[in-house]
Amino acid sequence: MRIWRVAGLVAVLAGLLGLPGPSPAAADPSPADLRKLTKQAAQLEKRYRGQIQSLEEIKLQVKKATTTSGALQAQLKDAQAEVRRIAETAYMVGPVDTYQLIAPNVDPFALLGQAANMTYMADERAKRVENVQKLIDKSKEAKIAANDKVEKLRKEIKDLQDKQRDVEKLLAKFGFQQPGGSEGLTQRMISVRADIMQNFPMKYGVGCLRPGDPGEHGKGRACDFMMSRGGTRASGADEARGDALADYLIKNGARIGVMYIIWKQRYYDIRSGGGWDPMSDRGGITANHYDHVHVSVF
């Protein structure tokens, strides 16, 4: 019965050549809009005198979401082209004529081979069509997600702009310091480091200046207080010490000039109102701050 179904199945699939594309209702984020928001974020960070972790986090989410959307679009285009190729091949081979099966001058083995080939192409194309539809659905979801992240960035920029006056008071309180001395750190960072090390033993060491770093490490305003050997997740007493240090900095940050801290894939930014916020996966123990507490100062 399988052979007799081939011609009909191919005919049905041949009608699917005009494959549906992504819905125009889910448009990609506007590049011009993204550039404008990125510029506003950069201006805010300049006014806030350092990286704003909430903005950095949302910018990363936007980048991941738009990259995913773009990758799905490329996959969708390739899948549609493959379906069309299979359909064109099936059209050129042609369906099996059932009268050929009883013709005396036809090689039955060749005919069965053609039938088997047509069946394979029909089945393969059916699978590809199904895959295209799944990609279309995923593409729509990815575009919606990307636009949601862009709106989240827009809202965060607005919230931070509204808080700018309060932040300016903090900045005025602590003033502005340039790095100096052989260590290349600001005096405030040196003082905060001394305060921390007086209250918390650092058996795994402390890393501060990182020349060329675009963030606070490159400006001499940040240090990493290691809670384990690099690349190893802190646990037990080491993790507890990191928790205690984070708690100490939250309680005393406004007094000693801490701007924000990062610990265990979370950040706490004093300028934007405080409170722990989660961070996206950066791809490793150290990048996700599971082996050290990052401290940036005003």
C-alpha positions in Angstrom: 0.0 0.0 0.0 3.0 2.3 0.6 3.8 2.5 -3.1 0.3 3.4 -4.1 0.3 6.3 -1.7 3.5 7.9 -3.0 2.1 9.8 -5.9 -0.7 11.3 -3.8 1.6 12.2 -1.0 4.1 13.9 -3.3 1.2 15.8 -5.0 0.0 17.1 -1.6 3.5 18.1 -0.6 4.1 19.8 -3.9 1.3 22.3 -2.9 3.4 23.3 0.1 6.1 25.0 -1.9 4.7 28.4 -0.8 5.9 28.0 2.8 4.7 30.5 5.3 7.1 33.0 6.6 7.5 34.7 10.0 4.5 36.8 11.0 5.1 40.5 10.3 3.4 41.3 13.7 6.6 40.3 15.5 9.1 42.8 14.1 12.8 42.8 15.0 13.9 45.5 17.4 14.8 48.7 15.6 18.6 49.1 15.2 18.2 52.9 15.4 16.2 52.5 18.6 18.8 50.2 20.1 21.6 52.7 19.2 19.7 55.5 20.9 19.1 53.4 24.1 22.7 52.3 24.2 23.8 55.9 23.9 21.5 56.9 26.7 22.8 54.1 28.9 26.4 55.2 28.2 25.5 58.8 29.2 23.9 57.6 32.4 26.9 55.5 33.4 29.1 58.5 32.8 26.8 60.6 35.0 26.7 57.9 37.6 30.5 57.7 37.5 30.8 54.0 36.7 29.1 50.9 35.3 25.5 50.5 36.4 25.0 46.8 36.8 21.3 46.8 36.1 22.0 48.4 32.7 24.9 46.1 32.0 22.7 43.1 32.8 19.8 44.3 30.6 22.2 45.2 27.7 23.5 41.6 27.9 20.0 40.2 27.8 19.1 42.4 24.8 22.3 41.2 23.0 21.5 37.5 23.7 17.9 37.9 22.7 18.6 39.7 19.4 21.4 37.2 18.6 19.0 34.3 19.2 16.4 35.9 17.0 18.9 36.5 14.2 20.3 32.9 14.4 16.7 31.5 14.1 16.1 33.6 11.1 19.2 32.2 9.4 18.1 28.6 10.3 14.6 29.3 9.0 16.0 30.6 5.7 18.2 27.5 5.3 15.4 25.1 6.2 13.0 26.7 3.7 15.6 26.4 0.9 16.1 22.8 1.7 12.4 22.0 1.6 12.2 23.7 -1.8 15.2 21.7 -3.1 13.5 18.5 -2.1 10.2 19.5 -3.7 12.0 20.5 -6.9 13.8 17.1 -7.0 10.5 15.3 -6.5 8.9 17.3 -9.3 11.7 16.4 -11.7 11.6 12.7 -10.9 7.9 12.7 -11.2 5.3 10.6 -9.5 4.9 6.9 -10.1 2.3 6.1 -12.8 0.3 3.1 -11.5 -0.3 1.8 -15.0 3.5 1.4 -15.4 3.4 -1.4 -12.8 1.6 -3.7 -15.4 3.4 -2.5 -18.5 5.4 -5.4 -20.1 8.4 -3.3 -21.0 9.0 -1.7 -17.6 11.7 -3.0 -15.2 9.8 -3.6 -12.0 12.9 -3.2 -9.9 13.7 0.2 -11.4 10.1 1.2 -10.8 10.1 0.1 -7.2 13.4 2.0 -6.8 11.7 5.1 -8.1 8.8 4.6 -5.8 11.1 4.1 -2.8 13.0 7.3 -3.7 9.8 9.2 -4.0 8.6 7.9 -0.7 11.9 8.9 0.9 11.7 12.4 -0.5 8.1 12.8 0.4 8.8 11.7 4.0 11.9 13.8 4.2 10.1 16.9 3.0 7.2 16.3 5.4 9.8 16.3 8.2 11.4 19.5 6.9 8.1 21.3 6.5 7.3 20.4 10.2 10.8 21.7 11.2 10.2 25.0 9.3 6.9 25.5 11.1 8.7 25.0 14.5 11.4 27.4 13.5 8.7 30.0 12.5 7.1 29.6 15.9 10.5 29.9 17.7 11.4 32.9 15.6 8.2 34.7 16.6 8.9 33.9 20.3 12.5 35.1 20.0 11.5 38.4 18.4 8.9 39.0 21.1 11.5 38.2 23.8 14.0 40.6 22.1 11.5 43.4 22.1 10.5 42.7 25.7 14.2 43.1 26.7 14.5 46.4 24.7 11.4 47.7 26.6 13.0 46.6 29.9 16.1 48.6 29.0 14.0 51.6 28.1 12.2 51.4 31.5 15.4 50.9 33.4 17.0 54.0 31.8 13.9 56.0 32.7 14.0 54.8 36.3 17.7 55.6 36.6 17.2 59.1 35.1 14.5 59.7 37.7 16.9 58.8 40.5 19.7 60.9 39.1 19.3 63.7 41.7 19.7 61.3 44.6 22.8 59.8 42.9 24.3 63.2 42.4 24.0 63.7 46.2 26.0 60.5 46.8 28.6 61.6 44.2 28.9 65.0 45.8 29.4 63.3 49.2 32.3 61.1 48.1 33.8 63.5 45.5 35.9 62.2 42.6 39.3 60.5 43.0 41.9 59.7 40.4 44.1 56.6 40.8 47.6 57.2 41.9 50.7 55.6 43.5 52.4 52.4 42.5 49.3 50.3 42.8 47.2 52.5 40.4 44.3 52.5 42.8 42.2 55.5 44.1 42.8 56.3 47.8 39.2 55.3 48.5 39.7 51.8 47.0 42.9 51.5 49.1 40.9 52.5 52.2 38.0 50.2 51.5 40.4 47.3 50.9 42.2 48.0 54.2 38.8 48.1 56.0 37.7 44.8 54.5 41.0 43.0 55.2 41.0 44.3 58.8 37.6 42.5 59.3 37.9 39.5 57.0 40.9 37.3 56.5 41.8 36.9 52.8 43.7 33.6 52.6 43.1 33.3 48.8 44.3 36.9 48.0 42.9 40.1 46.5 43.1 41.3 42.9 42.6 44.9 42.0 44.1 46.9 39.1 43.5 45.3 35.7 45.1 47.6 33.0 43.0 47.9 29.9 39.8 46.8 31.6 36.9 49.0 30.5 35.2 48.8 33.8 36.1 49.7 37.4 39.2 47.5 37.5 40.8 49.5 34.8 40.1 52.8 36.7 41.6 51.6 39.9 38.2 51.6 41.6 37.5 47.9 42.1 39.0 44.8 43.8 38.1 41.1 43.8 38.2 39.5 47.2 38.8 35.8 46.6 36.7 33.3 48.6 38.3 30.3 47.0 41.1 29.3 44.6 40.4 30.9 41.2 37.9 28.9 39.2 36.7 26.9 42.2 33.2 27.6 43.6 33.4 28.8 47.2 31.7 26.5 49.7 31.4 25.8 53.4 33.3 28.3 55.5 34.6 30.1 52.5 31.2 30.7 51.1 29.9 31.8 54.5 32.8 34.3 54.7 31.8 35.7 51.3 28.2 36.0 52.5 29.4 37.8 55.6 31.6 40.2 53.6 28.7 41.0 51.2 26.4 41.7 54.2 29.0 43.9 55.8 29.5 45.9 52.6 25.7 46.4 52.2 25.4 47.7 55.7 28.5 49.9 55.6 28.7 50.7 51.9 27.2 54.2 52.2 29.6 55.0 55.0 32.9 53.8 53.4 32.0 54.7 49.7 31.1 51.3 48.1 29.3 51.8 44.8 28.2 48.2 44.1 29.2 44.6 44.8 28.8 41.4 42.9 28.7 38.0 44.5 27.2 34.6 43.4 25.7 35.8 40.1 23.9 38.7 41.8 24.7 42.4 42.1 23.8 45.0 44.7 24.1 48.6 43.4 23.8 51.3 46.1 23.2 54.1 43.5 20.1 52.4 42.0 18.3 51.8 45.3 20.0 48.7 46.6 18.6 45.2 46.8 20.0 42.1 45.2 19.3 41.5 41.6 20.2 38.3 39.6 22.7 38.3 36.7 22.6 36.2 33.5 25.0 33.4 33.2 28.4 34.7 32.1 29.7 31.2 31.4 31.9 30.2 34.3 32.6 30.1 38.0 34.8 33.2 38.0 32.7 35.2 35.5 29.6 34.5 37.6 31.4 35.6 40.7 31.1 32.3 42.7 34.8 32.4 43.7 35.1 36.1 44.7 33.3 39.2 45.9 33.7 42.1 43.5 33.7 45.5 45.1 33.6 48.8 43.2 33.8 52.2 45.0 32.8 55.8 44.1 
